[in-house]
Amino acid sequence: MISKENLFQLFTETRAHTEIICAPLEIEDYVVQPVVDVSPPKWHLGHTTWFFEEFVLKKYQKDYKLFDENSAFVFNSYYESVGEKVVRTDRGNLSRPTVAWIYEYRSYVTKAISDLFNNSTNFSEELLNVMEIGCHHEKQHQELLLTDIKYILGNNPLLPSYQDNFKENSIQEFKQEWLTIPEGVYEIGHEGDSFFYDNEIGRHKVYLNQYEISNKLVTNGEYLEFIKDKGYKDVLLWHAEAWDWINTENITAPSYWHFVDGNWKQYTLSGLQDLNLAAPLAHVSYYEAFAFAQWKGMRLPTEFEWEVAQEKFKWGSRWEWTESSYDAYPNYKKADGALGEYNGKFMVNQKVLRGGSVATSANHTRATYRNFFQPHLRWQFTGVRLAK
Ligand SMILES: [Fe+2]
């Protein structure tokens, strides 16, 4: 369990870092919601603040006075048991509260939490735990902020840059090799004192057949070969709903790829650049990851295969699609109350991703971390590692 001192430092750094991410934005960038999955930056700023107000201050700060009684209605995301809320698709339709108001709300709540730390002698384990969840929750939203900003700017026809020299395309400067993992019974899931989400525990054994997994992520260059070989036109490579998706949505390349005057370019957080063939592939859906693996005559690893092998390869630049459906581990138990809505209710029709990405905040991910998305989504930095 984290100490009170370390937790206060984590809280202070986390709150500050969210605002650093937003510093390059123009005021108009804060407001728009171009698609349902992409929330306006100002909503993230308010929602991460509401989370501390709702789950910490209302419960643990005696006589806490709400900054504004409408905050819960505007900034509750998906906690049905907390009460009424603005529907998700309407987040971008709210010109009020203003960005300035939301920054004031942030300061007010940050100060109230700081006061709680400074004045409270009786800091229970339960409070430490909820505060730690609040910090990691905000770190999750820091990643969403970056990917949502990328979507907002990258779908603007002017393709503006967010920040010069944002490093999203680190090259894997090592030879591709196949790592052989012997068959056996392996232990899966989180253990130890460090922070984890409830979906990672329930440590349990799994049997794995012998398999091979690549030490390297699939590159843009390799994926370009798939496109050139008409991979998007070959129905036999695709799941049925994936085929419907690529045809309905007219998908012919990863997100942010542009074919300009006979050359492939990619939009990055630093603007439009030549497609970097050696960089790890990003912004593909599970559907595309699966079809690519089929085309190679290979497959995606399961999340268990990934977890067992991860010590042997570098990871953390792309969220890696796995072949595993997002399900509860044995003995999974939801937290009591509204926080039980954090993870468990999403355990249907989603795929697990492992690793982390260039947008993931420092000290947020770990080897047992289970990210999850619906199979068509690709606005995160999602990539592919092959297995066979
Ligand atoms: Fe959230």
Residues whose N, C-alpha, C, O or C-beta is under 5 A from the ligand:
A	BS01	LIG	S77
